[in-house]
Amino acid sequence: MSVSPSASPAASASAPVSPPTQVDLLDFARRTAADTELIASLPLDPEGRTWVRLDGPGGSEAWLIGWPPGTGTGWHDHAESVGAFVTASGELTENSLAARLPSDGWRTLELTEGMDRERRLPAGTGRAFGQHHVHEVLNESAELHAVSVHAYYPPLPQIRRYSRTGQVLRLEQVELPEDWQ
């Protein structure tokens, strides 16, 4: 019986590691969200979101986030990173835009009708998304905390924050990693 070079331990050790895909990130977020001990270890603050950085797969950036009732992110994107998140407890709502927006060179856009999407994400559900995905995530509960797991690759180079009035989306701020780490 012969062993092909790709199956040998030496070949596997030297093979280049491919970056994690959206599917890989979603799988990681699902497995992590199912870790009840980890989820229970997150300190929850009744006034504001809490978070702990996790080691994500393949050099990705990952976070465990606690959401008090009535909190949210505001409209934002994750620039060139792809990502995924899963609700571990409670329920989150994601509002997003159904079209990819230009990545640079604009401060104000008028959105066309029909671009808005809403997803309810109860515990155990999540989603993956591509680059330049503009969304907001909310815990709309008046009483219950939510906890979620998020993963991004490459690690977040920046987060662009937007304001929205009706169909007008306006770039308000660009945050760099040192602003949230």
HELIX and SHEET records of a PDB file:
HELIX    1   1 PRO A    5  ALA A    7  5                                   3    
HELIX    2   2 PRO A    9  SER A   14  1                                   6    
HELIX    3   3 GLN A   22  ALA A   33  1                                  12    
HELIX    4   4 THR A   36  SER A   41  1                                   6    
HELIX    5   5 PRO A   57  GLY A   59  5                                   3    
HELIX    6   6 PRO A  177  ASP A  179  5                                   3    
SHEET    1   A 5 THR A  50  ASP A  55  0                                        
SHEET    2   A 5 GLU A  61  TRP A  67 -1                                        
SHEET    3   A 5 ALA A 146  TYR A 153 -1                                        
SHEET    4   A 5 VAL A  82  SER A  89 -1                                        
SHEET    5   A 5 GLY A 126  PHE A 129 -1                                        
SHEET    1   B 4 TRP A  75  ASP A  77  0                                        
SHEET    2   B 4 ILE A 159  THR A 165 -1                                        
SHEET    3   B 4 VAL A 168  GLU A 175 -1                                        
SHEET    4   B 4 THR A 108  GLU A 110 -1                                        
SHEET    1   C 3 ASP A 116  PRO A 122  0                                        
SHEET    2   C 3 GLU A  91  LEU A  97 -1                                        
SHEET    3   C 3 HIS A 135  LEU A 138 -1                                        
END                                                                             
